[in-house]
Amino acid sequence: MPALMIQGTGSSVGKSTIVAGLARALTRRGLRVLPFKPQNMSNNAAVTVDGGEIGRAQALQARACGVAPVTDMNPVLLKPQSQVGAQLVVRGRVRGNYRAREYQLLKPSLLPVVLDSFARLLAASDLVLVEGAGSASETNLRDGDIANMGFARATGTPVVLLGDIDRGGVIASLVGTRTVLDADDAACIKGFIVNRMRGDASLFDAGMRTIADHTGWLPLGLVPFLDAVRALPAEDAADLHTQSSPAEGLRIAVPMLPGIANFDDLDPLRAEPGVALVMVPPGKPLPAGCALVILPGSKATLADLALLRAEGWDIDLQAHHRQGGRILGLCGGYQMLGRHLADPDGIEGRPGSARGLGLLQVETVLTPHKRLSMVCGTTMAAGEPVQGYEMHLGVTQGADTDRPMLRLQDGRAEGATSPDGLVSGTYLHGLFHADAARRGFLHRLGVAVAPRDHDACVEAALDALAAHLEAHVDIEALLRIAQSRP
């Protein structure tokens, strides 16, 4: 069955976006396309229709294909919890926490799981588009590899290598990848694409020839930078450094904690005219005069709470609250806002507990069971409909839960609000993707926004990306390469 793998010369060269664009383009041609990533590393995850979790990028790619996301699309997901360790999710379910060296030893045992998921997608599609992970040239990680060349060799899937000209050195990165790969791995690569060209594309004609001459690979396209992709969810937290909104408008500040997770919760606010979303990196104070501070989700809640205090952001939050500013905690951020947070079983690391920020009268105990579910309901403030998902460890209880943010369809009260109404928290991811709820929330902050369909904006961006790739990539050659899979 046809399949094609897009690998990259490095992280953040645009693999996820290119796969999403190709998925939409080929789906529009009438093919049943399905996305696949053998191994992903991201704290930006999505709940699937079969009750698991996968990387957010694969959920977006599924959307580009017009299908619901399932766990087979990303059978191995690593969710970093520290500089040297991560939570391992296999077929949507938590397997445990592993240090990097431990995971390297474990990888070969995961290959059968990966191959099984891939086979099911092949059987259900006309074409599977596979996304690699990180860099194809990481030969130090080649033994037992399941994410790049190890997968390509095990399945006979042809590879197209993607380089990013915007970061510089793209000729060297593509040619250098060919140089360090062994002959059998290099033979898997059939062509290359250069991404994010700015300015006069003809100036790189000689560059494309140089790469082709030194590698023997087919040049398949030089893709100009496309601003429309900013409307698509980012996969890597590193991309958030460049994603603050313009300075004018209602100011909303978000501290960028190291373990920030599910940060696509913020995308609809960033895209909203009249809102200035300010991402605050460590080393900077939370800006004065903001209407709202959002504490986002976290994959390392206790560690991020400690860093928040080390940065002095707890003092900034207290001052913001005293001056009448509003604060919203999402998932892990909600837990931090309470009086106490405990991890007795060492789910996030070593067992421990910490005093919370005390802005909500609630307490949280982390528990081994992870709640994964799609939910819908209404806001308590005005009855606006909401829908999204829960993805969290822990049980939160306390007096302020008597003033919930939401009423869910199953009758549960969800979230908490302080007596003065200035501080709120919720476990619901996707709160601001609901257009009416987002407008109502912003209106209660004092800004009137025009009706805007966020989902329609994402769909328009996928369509624009698909048309862009149709114009600048040899799609017919890509299909021939995919069909060459034995």
C-alpha positions as CSV (number, residue, x, y, z in Angstrom):
1,M,0.0,0.0,0.0
2,P,1.3,3.5,-0.8
3,A,3.0,5.5,2.0
4,L,5.3,8.4,2.1
5,M,7.5,9.6,5.0
6,I,8.5,13.3,5.5
7,Q,11.7,13.5,7.6
8,G,13.6,16.6,8.5
9,T,17.1,17.9,8.8
10,G,16.2,19.0,12.3
11,S,13.4,19.9,14.7
12,S,11.0,22.7,13.8
13,V,11.8,22.7,10.1
14,G,8.1,22.4,9.4
15,K,7.5,18.6,9.1
16,S,4.1,18.7,10.9
17,T,2.9,21.6,8.8
18,I,4.0,20.2,5.5
19,V,2.3,16.8,6.3
20,A,-0.9,18.6,7.3
21,G,-0.8,20.6,4.0
22,L,-0.1,17.6,1.9
23,A,-2.9,15.7,3.7
24,R,-5.4,18.4,2.9
25,A,-4.2,18.7,-0.7
26,L,-4.4,15.0,-1.4
27,T,-7.7,14.6,0.4
28,R,-9.1,17.4,-1.8
29,R,-8.0,15.2,-4.8
30,G,-10.3,12.5,-3.6
31,L,-7.8,10.2,-1.8
32,R,-8.4,8.7,1.6
33,V,-5.3,9.9,3.4
34,L,-4.4,9.1,7.0
35,P,-1.5,10.7,9.1
36,F,1.0,8.7,11.1
37,K,3.9,9.6,13.4
38,P,5.6,6.5,15.0
39,Q,7.1,8.5,17.9
40,N,6.3,12.0,18.9
41,M,7.7,14.1,21.7
42,S,5.4,16.9,22.8
43,N,3.4,18.2,25.7
44,N,0.8,19.5,23.3
45,A,-1.6,16.6,23.1
46,A,-5.2,15.8,22.0
47,V,-7.8,13.3,23.2
48,T,-8.9,10.8,20.5
49,V,-12.3,9.4,19.7
50,D,-11.1,6.0,21.0
51,G,-10.3,7.4,24.4
52,G,-6.6,7.9,24.3
53,E,-4.2,10.8,23.6
54,I,-1.8,11.6,20.7
55,G,0.3,14.6,19.7
56,R,-1.7,17.7,18.8
57,A,0.1,17.8,15.4
58,Q,-1.4,14.4,14.4
59,A,-4.8,15.5,15.5
60,L,-4.5,18.6,13.2
61,Q,-3.3,16.3,10.4
62,A,-6.3,14.1,10.9
63,R,-8.5,17.2,10.7
64,A,-6.7,18.0,7.4
65,C,-7.7,14.6,6.2
66,G,-11.3,15.1,7.3
67,V,-11.2,12.2,9.8
68,A,-11.4,11.8,13.5
69,P,-8.0,11.3,15.4
70,V,-7.3,7.8,16.7
71,T,-4.5,6.5,18.8
72,D,-3.0,4.5,15.9
73,M,-2.0,7.8,14.3
74,N,0.7,8.3,17.0
75,P,1.3,5.0,18.9
76,V,4.3,6.3,20.9
77,L,4.1,9.7,22.6
78,L,6.8,11.1,24.9
79,K,5.7,14.0,27.2
80,P,8.7,15.6,28.7
81,Q,8.6,16.1,32.5
82,S,12.2,17.2,33.0
83,Q,15.5,17.8,31.1
84,V,16.3,14.1,31.2
85,G,12.9,12.3,31.6
86,A,9.5,11.9,30.1
87,Q,6.1,10.2,30.5
88,L,5.7,7.5,28.0
89,V,2.3,7.1,26.4
90,V,1.7,3.9,24.3
91,R,-1.4,3.7,22.1
92,G,-2.9,6.5,24.1
93,R,-2.3,5.2,27.6
94,V,0.4,6.1,30.1
95,R,3.0,3.3,30.3
96,G,5.2,5.1,32.9
97,N,8.0,7.6,33.4
98,Y,11.4,7.0,31.9
99,R,14.8,8.7,31.9
100,A,16.2,9.3,28.4
101,R,18.8,6.4,28.7
102,E,16.1,4.0,29.9
103,Y,13.9,4.9,27.0
104,Q,16.7,4.2,24.5
105,L,16.9,0.7,25.8
106,L,13.1,0.3,25.7
107,K,12.6,1.6,22.1
108,P,13.2,-1.7,20.2
109,S,10.4,-3.4,22.2
110,L,8.0,-0.7,20.9
111,L,8.6,-1.3,17.2
112,P,6.0,-4.1,17.0
113,V,3.4,-1.7,18.4
114,V,4.4,0.9,15.9
115,L,4.2,-1.5,13.0
116,D,0.9,-2.8,14.1
117,S,-0.7,0.7,14.2
118,F,0.9,1.5,10.8
119,A,-0.5,-1.6,9.2
120,R,-4.1,-0.8,10.4
121,L,-3.8,2.7,8.9
122,L,-2.5,1.3,5.6
123,A,-5.5,-1.1,5.5
124,A,-7.9,1.7,6.0
125,S,-6.5,4.3,3.5
126,D,-5.3,5.0,0.0
127,L,-2.2,6.7,1.3
128,V,-0.5,7.1,4.7
129,L,1.6,10.2,5.2
130,V,4.2,9.6,7.9
131,E,6.0,12.3,9.8
132,G,9.5,11.7,11.2
133,A,10.8,13.1,14.5
134,G,13.6,15.5,15.1
135,S,16.5,15.1,12.7
136,A,17.2,12.3,10.2
137,S,20.9,12.7,10.9
138,E,20.9,11.9,14.6
139,T,23.0,8.8,14.0
140,N,23.8,8.6,17.8
141,L,20.2,7.6,18.2
142,R,20.0,5.2,15.3
143,D,20.3,1.9,17.2
144,G,16.7,0.7,17.9
145,D,15.3,3.7,16.1
146,I,11.5,3.7,15.6
147,A,11.0,7.3,14.6
148,N,13.0,7.9,11.4
149,M,15.2,5.6,9.4
150,G,14.6,2.6,11.6
151,F,10.9,2.9,10.8
152,A,11.5,3.6,7.1
153,R,13.8,0.6,6.7
154,A,11.4,-1.7,8.7
155,T,8.4,-0.8,6.5
156,G,10.1,0.0,3.1
157,T,8.5,3.5,3.3
158,P,10.2,6.0,0.9
159,V,11.4,9.2,2.5
160,V,11.4,12.8,1.4
161,L,13.8,15.0,3.4
162,L,12.7,18.5,4.4
163,G,15.1,21.4,5.1
164,D,14.4,24.9,6.4
165,I,16.1,27.7,4.6
166,D,14.8,30.4,7.0
167,R,17.2,29.2,9.7
168,G,20.2,29.3,7.4
169,G,22.6,26.6,6.3
170,V,20.0,24.6,4.4
171,I,22.4,23.4,1.8
172,A,24.8,22.1,4.4
173,S,22.1,20.5,6.5
174,L,20.7,18.6,3.6
175,V,24.0,17.6,2.1
176,G,25.4,16.9,5.5
177,T,22.5,14.5,6.3
178,R,23.4,12.5,3.2
179,T,27.0,12.5,4.3
180,V,26.5,11.1,7.8
181,L,23.8,8.4,6.9
182,D,24.9,4.9,6.1
183,A,24.3,3.8,2.5
184,D,21.2,1.8,3.2
185,D,19.5,4.6,5.2
186,A,20.5,7.2,2.6
187,A,18.9,5.0,-0.1
188,C,15.5,5.4,1.6
189,I,15.5,9.1,0.7
190,K,14.1,9.7,-2.8
191,G,13.9,13.5,-2.8
192,F,14.0,16.7,-0.9
193,I,12.0,19.9,-0.2
194,V,13.3,23.2,1.0
195,N,10.8,25.0,3.2
196,R,10.1,28.7,4.2
197,M,11.8,30.6,1.4
198,R,11.6,34.4,1.7
199,G,12.1,36.8,-1.1
200,D,13.0,36.0,-4.7
201,A,12.8,32.2,-5.1
202,S,15.0,32.2,-8.2
203,L,18.0,33.2,-6.1
204,F,18.0,29.7,-4.8
205,D,17.8,27.9,-8.1
206,A,21.6,27.2,-7.9
207,G,21.1,26.0,-4.3
208,M,18.6,23.4,-5.4
209,R,20.9,22.1,-8.1
210,T,23.8,22.0,-5.6
211,I,21.8,19.9,-3.2
212,A,20.7,17.5,-5.9
213,D,24.2,17.2,-7.4
214,H,25.7,16.3,-4.0
215,T,23.0,13.9,-2.8
216,G,21.5,12.4,-6.0
217,W,18.0,13.2,-4.6
218,L,15.2,14.6,-6.6
219,P,14.4,18.3,-6.0
220,L,10.6,18.3,-5.3
221,G,10.0,21.9,-4.4
222,L,11.0,25.2,-2.9
223,V,8.2,26.3,-0.6
224,P,7.8,30.1,0.1
225,F,7.1,31.2,3.6
226,L,3.3,31.3,4.2
227,D,1.9,33.6,6.8
228,A,-1.4,31.8,6.9
229,V,0.1,28.8,8.8
230,R,0.3,31.1,11.9
231,A,-3.4,30.2,12.4
232,L,-2.5,26.5,12.9
233,P,-1.6,25.1,16.4
234,A,2.1,25.0,17.3
235,E,3.5,21.7,18.3
236,D,6.7,22.8,20.0
237,A,6.8,25.1,23.0
238,A,9.9,26.7,21.5
239,D,7.6,28.3,18.9
240,L,5.8,30.2,21.6
241,H,8.7,32.7,21.9
242,T,7.6,34.2,18.6
243,Q,3.9,34.0,19.0
244,S,2.9,37.0,21.2
245,S,0.1,39.1,19.7
246,P,0.5,42.8,18.7
247,A,0.9,45.2,21.6
248,E,-2.4,46.9,21.2
249,G,-5.7,45.7,22.7
250,L,-6.8,44.0,25.9
251,R,-3.6,42.6,27.4
252,I,-3.5,39.0,28.6
253,A,-0.2,37.8,30.1
254,V,0.9,34.1,30.1
255,P,4.0,33.1,32.0
256,M,6.0,30.6,30.0
257,L,6.7,27.8,32.4
258,P,9.2,25.1,31.3
259,G,6.6,22.4,31.5
260,I,3.9,24.3,29.6
261,A,1.4,21.9,28.0
262,N,-1.6,22.0,25.8
263,F,-0.8,25.6,24.9
264,D,-3.0,25.5,21.9
265,D,-5.7,26.5,24.4
266,L,-4.4,30.0,23.8
267,D,-4.6,30.0,20.0
268,P,-8.1,31.5,19.7
269,L,-7.1,34.4,22.0
270,R,-3.9,35.1,20.1
271,A,-5.9,35.3,16.9
272,E,-8.6,37.5,18.3
273,P,-8.6,41.1,17.0
274,G,-8.6,43.5,20.0
275,V,-6.6,41.1,22.2
276,A,-2.8,41.4,22.9
277,L,-1.6,38.0,24.2
278,V,1.8,38.5,25.9
279,M,4.0,35.4,26.4
280,V,6.3,36.2,29.3
281,P,9.6,34.2,29.4
282,P,11.6,33.5,32.6
283,G,13.6,36.4,33.6
284,K,10.9,39.0,32.9
285,P,8.2,40.2,35.3
286,L,4.5,39.8,34.6
287,P,3.6,43.1,32.9
288,A,1.6,45.5,35.0
289,G,-1.8,46.7,33.8
290,C,-3.0,43.4,32.3
291,A,-6.7,42.6,32.3
292,L,-6.0,38.9,32.8
293,V,-3.2,36.5,33.6
294,I,-3.5,32.9,32.5
295,L,-1.6,30.1,34.1
296,P,-1.5,27.5,31.4
297,G,-1.4,23.7,31.7
298,S,1.8,22.0,32.9
299,K,3.3,18.6,32.5
300,A,5.5,19.2,35.7
301,T,3.1,21.1,38.0
302,L,5.1,21.0,41.2
303,A,8.4,21.9,39.4
304,D,6.7,24.7,37.5
305,L,5.1,26.0,40.7
306,A,8.6,26.1,42.3
307,L,10.0,28.0,39.2
308,L,7.0,30.4,39.3
309,R,8.0,31.3,42.8
310,A,11.7,31.5,42.0
311,E,10.9,34.0,39.2
312,G,8.9,36.2,41.6
313,W,5.8,35.6,39.5
314,D,3.8,34.7,42.6
315,I,4.4,38.2,43.9
316,D,3.4,39.6,40.6
317,L,0.2,37.6,40.7
318,Q,-0.7,38.7,44.2
319,A,-0.2,42.4,43.2
320,H,-2.2,41.8,40.1
321,H,-5.1,40.4,42.2
322,R,-5.0,43.2,44.8
323,Q,-5.4,45.7,42.0
324,G,-8.5,44.0,40.7
325,G,-6.9,42.0,37.9
326,R,-8.3,38.6,36.9
327,I,-6.5,35.3,36.9
328,L,-7.5,32.1,35.1
329,G,-5.8,28.7,35.7
330,L,-6.1,26.0,33.1
331,C,-5.5,22.4,34.2
332,G,-2.1,22.4,35.9
333,G,-2.4,26.2,36.3
334,Y,-5.7,25.6,38.1
335,Q,-4.0,23.2,40.5
336,M,-1.3,25.8,41.2
337,L,-3.8,28.4,42.2
338,G,-5.1,26.4,45.1
339,R,-3.8,26.2,48.7
340,H,-2.0,22.9,48.5
341,L,-0.7,20.5,45.8
342,A,0.4,17.0,46.7
343,D,2.0,14.2,44.6
344,P,2.2,11.4,47.2
345,D,3.0,8.6,44.6
346,G,5.7,10.5,42.7
347,I,3.7,10.6,39.5
348,E,5.6,13.7,38.2
349,G,8.9,12.8,39.8
350,R,9.9,12.3,43.4
351,P,7.0,12.2,45.9
352,G,6.3,15.5,47.4
353,S,3.9,18.4,48.0
354,A,4.0,22.2,48.0
355,R,2.0,25.1,49.2
356,G,-0.1,26.5,46.3
357,L,-0.6,30.2,45.5
358,G,-3.6,30.3,47.7
359,L,-5.7,32.3,45.3
360,L,-8.4,29.6,45.2
361,Q,-9.7,27.7,48.2
362,V,-9.0,24.3,46.7
363,E,-6.5,21.5,47.3
364,T,-5.3,19.0,44.7
365,V,-3.9,15.5,45.1
366,L,-2.3,13.9,42.0
367,T,-3.5,10.4,41.4
368,P,-2.3,7.7,39.0
369,H,-5.5,7.6,37.0
370,K,-5.4,10.1,34.1
371,R,-8.8,11.5,33.1
372,L,-9.1,11.5,29.3
373,S,-12.5,12.5,27.9
374,M,-14.3,14.7,25.4
375,V,-16.8,16.9,27.2
376,C,-19.3,19.6,26.5
377,G,-21.4,21.9,28.6
378,T,-22.2,25.5,29.3
379,T,-20.6,28.4,31.2
380,M,-22.1,29.2,34.6
381,A,-21.7,32.9,33.9
382,A,-24.0,33.2,30.9
383,G,-24.9,29.7,29.7
384,E,-22.7,29.9,26.6
385,P,-22.0,26.4,25.1
386,V,-18.5,25.0,25.4
387,Q,-16.8,21.8,24.3
388,G,-13.3,20.5,24.7
389,Y,-11.5,17.7,26.5
390,E,-10.2,16.8,29.9
391,M,-6.6,15.4,30.2
392,H,-5.3,15.5,33.7
393,L,-4.1,13.7,36.7
394,G,-5.4,14.6,40.1
395,V,-8.5,15.4,42.1
396,T,-9.3,18.9,43.2
397,Q,-11.6,19.7,46.0
398,G,-12.4,22.7,48.2
399,A,-14.9,25.5,49.0
400,D,-14.4,27.4,45.8
401,T,-15.6,24.5,43.8
402,D,-19.1,25.5,45.0
403,R,-18.7,28.3,42.5
404,P,-17.9,26.3,39.4
405,M,-16.9,27.8,36.0
406,L,-18.9,25.3,34.0
407,R,-21.8,22.9,34.1
408,L,-21.0,19.8,32.0
409,Q,-23.4,17.8,30.0
410,D,-23.2,14.9,32.4
411,G,-24.4,17.2,35.2
412,R,-21.0,17.6,36.8
413,A,-20.0,21.0,38.1
414,E,-16.5,21.8,36.8
415,G,-13.9,24.3,38.0
416,A,-13.8,26.8,40.8
417,T,-14.1,30.6,41.3
418,S,-13.0,32.8,44.2
419,P,-15.6,34.7,46.3
420,D,-14.6,38.0,44.7
421,G,-15.0,36.5,41.2
422,L,-11.5,37.5,40.1
423,V,-9.8,34.1,40.1
424,S,-11.0,31.0,38.3
425,G,-9.7,27.6,37.3
426,T,-10.9,24.8,35.1
427,Y,-9.7,21.4,33.8
428,L,-11.4,22.0,30.5
429,H,-9.0,22.3,27.5
430,G,-10.4,24.1,24.5
431,L,-12.5,26.6,26.5
432,F,-11.6,29.5,24.2
433,H,-12.2,27.5,21.0
434,A,-15.9,27.8,21.7
435,D,-16.7,31.1,19.9
436,A,-19.7,32.2,22.0
437,A,-17.9,31.4,25.3
438,R,-14.8,33.2,24.2
439,R,-16.7,36.3,23.2
440,G,-18.6,36.2,26.5
441,F,-15.5,35.8,28.5
442,L,-13.8,38.7,26.8
443,H,-16.9,40.8,27.1
444,R,-16.9,40.3,30.8
445,L,-13.3,41.5,30.8
446,G,-14.5,44.7,29.2
447,V,-13.8,44.3,25.5
448,A,-16.4,43.7,22.8
449,V,-15.2,41.5,19.9
450,A,-16.9,40.8,16.6
451,P,-18.3,37.3,16.0
452,R,-15.5,35.1,14.7
453,D,-15.5,31.4,13.8
454,H,-12.2,30.1,15.0
455,D,-12.7,26.6,13.5
456,A,-13.4,28.2,10.1
457,C,-10.1,30.2,10.4
458,V,-8.2,27.0,11.0
459,E,-10.0,25.3,8.0
460,A,-9.2,28.3,5.8
461,A,-5.5,28.1,6.8
462,L,-5.4,24.4,5.9
463,D,-7.0,25.1,2.6
464,A,-4.5,27.9,1.9
465,L,-1.6,25.7,2.9
466,A,-2.9,22.9,0.6
467,A,-3.1,25.3,-2.4
468,H,0.3,26.7,-1.6
469,L,1.9,23.3,-1.7
470,E,0.0,22.4,-4.9
471,A,1.7,25.5,-6.4
472,H,5.2,24.9,-5.2
473,V,5.7,21.2,-4.7
474,D,5.7,18.4,-7.3
475,I,2.7,16.5,-5.9
476,E,2.7,14.1,-8.8
477,A,6.3,13.1,-8.1
478,L,5.4,12.7,-4.4
479,L,2.6,10.3,-5.3
480,R,4.9,8.3,-7.6
481,I,7.4,8.0,-4.8
482,A,4.7,6.9,-2.4
483,Q,3.5,4.3,-4.8
484,S,7.0,2.9,-5.1
485,R,6.8,1.4,-1.7
486,P,7.2,-2.4,-2.1
